[in-house]
Amino acid sequence: MTSHTPLTVTVERVYDHPEPEPGARIFVDRLWPRGIRKDAFHYDDWAKDLAPSSELRTWYSHEVAHYREFRARYLAELESDSGQEAIARVKDLAAGRPLVLLTAVRDLDHSHAVVLAEFLSQSA
């Protein structure tokens, strides 16, 4: 994928759209979502390596007051060598198709998936 190719990235909750849809569907949580059977959930890849580290996830604990700091720390993880490798793999999987990031978090506005979507869109 070249830097001139726009990447369309959306974020959805796994509970809202478990069925197949157009685009590359990438599950971006580190842990499997509760109540979802693997054979009943359509996704193209489980990119655990794009989820925040266990330490960062535990520290954040979805406390909205910590979101700004969480976002900065998570962006630093995405900028790391391993983060950049994972980003490249996901962009290759998308191969010009829309990219749908799937997550189980309740609060999308304060989630890693939204930060990741912005990062992917800006780095396309």
N, C-alpha and C positions, 0 to 999 in steps of 0.2 A: 504494500500500500504506500503510495507516495504521500508526501506532505501536502499535496494540493487536493487530495481526495477528501471531501467533507465526510465526517463520520457522524451519523445520526445515532444518538444514545438516549434511551429512555430507561426509567427505573420503574419496576412493578413489584408488588408484593406477591410472593409465591402462592398465597391463598386466594388471590384475586383472579389469576389467569394461569391455571395449571396445564391447560391444553396447548397443543402446538399452535404457533402463530408465526407469521412471516418474520424473517430476521434470524440473527444468531442469538440464541437464548443462553445467557451465561449466569449460572448461580454463583453469587459472590460472597456467601457467608462461610465462616470457618466451620460452623456446626450445622448438622442436618436439621431442617425445620421440624418442629413437633407436629404430629398428626398428618404428615405427608408421606405416603408410601412411594418408594422409589419407582415402582412400576406404574404409578398413576400421575407422575409429574414429568412433564416434557422439558428437557433442557439439553443443550448441546455440549456443555462443558461445566464442570464444577471447579471454578478457579479459587480454591482455598487460599492460594498464595497471593491473591489480590485483597483478601480480607485483612482487616487490621490484625496485628500480632495479638496473641493471647494476652500479653501483658498490657497492651494499650486498650484492648477491649474490656479487660477487667477493671483497669483504672477508670475508664470513661463511664462504664456501667449505665449508659444512656441518661446521664445527668445533664439536662439541657444547659445548666450553668457552666459546665465544662466543655461545651461544644466547640467554642472558638479555639481552645487549646488542643482539644482532640483533633480538630481539623488540621491544625498546623503540624501536629505530630504524625498524623496519618499521611499527609502530603509528603513529609520527609521520608516515610517508609516507601511511598510510591516512587520517589526519586532515587532510591537506592538501586544498586545493580540488580538485585533479585526482583525488586519491584518493576524495573524497566524490562527485564526479561519476561515477566508475567504480562505486562502491558503489550509487549510485542506479540506474544502468543495469542492474546485475545484479539488484537487487531487483525492478525492473520486469519483467525477463525471467522471473523466477521466478513472478510474478503469482499468489501464493498457493500455488504448488506447492512440494513439497520441493525444496531446492537441493542439488545434488551438485557439490562442487568436485573437479576432476580434476587430478592432478599426476603427474609422473614420478619424483619424489624417492623414494629408497629408505627413508629414515628419516622416516616420517610424524610421529612424536612430536616431532621437532625441525625441522619444516618450516614454511615460510611459509603453507602451506595450512591448517594447524591454527590458526595465529594468525588468519588471515583468517576461518576458520569461527567462531571465538570472537567476533571483532569483529562479524561479521554477525549472529550470534545475539543479542548484547548490544545492538546498535543497531536491532534490528527494532522 
